[in-house]
Amino acid sequence: MHRGGMLNAALLRVLQKGEIERLDAHGQLARLPSAQDDALSARILDSGSSLEDIEARVLDHAVARANGNLSEAARLLGLTRPQLAYRQKRRHTGPADTSSPPDGPRQGSVS
């Protein structure tokens, strides 16, 4: 199915479900942030942890949940495998490495 067909099929599913959702980078329906997400964001901000620390923890948890499978960990995070590898490399080499991820930034994401 071509991209337009995927989009039409996804929109039809949204209309049938009566819910407003968005499409992820793979053309699949993704849920919108909830009040729980807002509460979690507030708790993270209140924790005093840096964004780098939070990202490191989330990356580690995703890899652990995927039993070390980086492709699966990337899927859990909504990233491509090269993007996950880039973030891990950047984390280990420090902020001096500011080159772009191998396949570019994800549309609509914040790096």
JOTA-V811808 format. One record per backbone hydrogen bond with DSSP energy under -0.5 kcal/mol. NH is the residue of the N-H (numbers start at 0). CO is the residue of the C=O. Records with the same first field share a line. If there is no record, write none. Layout:
# JOTA-V811808
NH = CO, CO
This chain:
# JOTA-V811808
5 = 1
6 = 2
7 = 3
8 = 4
9 = 5
10 = 6
11 = 7
12 = 8
13 = 9
14 = 10
15 = 11
16 = 12
17 = 13
18 = 13
20 = 18
21 = 29
23 = 27
26 = 23
29 = 21
37 = 33
38 = 34
39 = 35
40 = 36
41 = 37
42 = 38
43 = 39
44 = 40
45 = 41
46 = 42
47 = 43, 44
48 = 43
53 = 49
54 = 50
55 = 51
56 = 52
57 = 53
58 = 54
59 = 55
60 = 56
61 = 57
62 = 58
63 = 59
64 = 60
65 = 61
66 = 63
67 = 62
68 = 65
69 = 67
72 = 68
73 = 69
74 = 70
75 = 71
76 = 72
77 = 73, 74
78 = 73
83 = 79
84 = 80
85 = 81
86 = 82
87 = 83
88 = 84
89 = 85
90 = 86
91 = 87
92 = 88
93 = 89
96 = 93
97 = 95
103 = 100
108 = 105
110 = 108
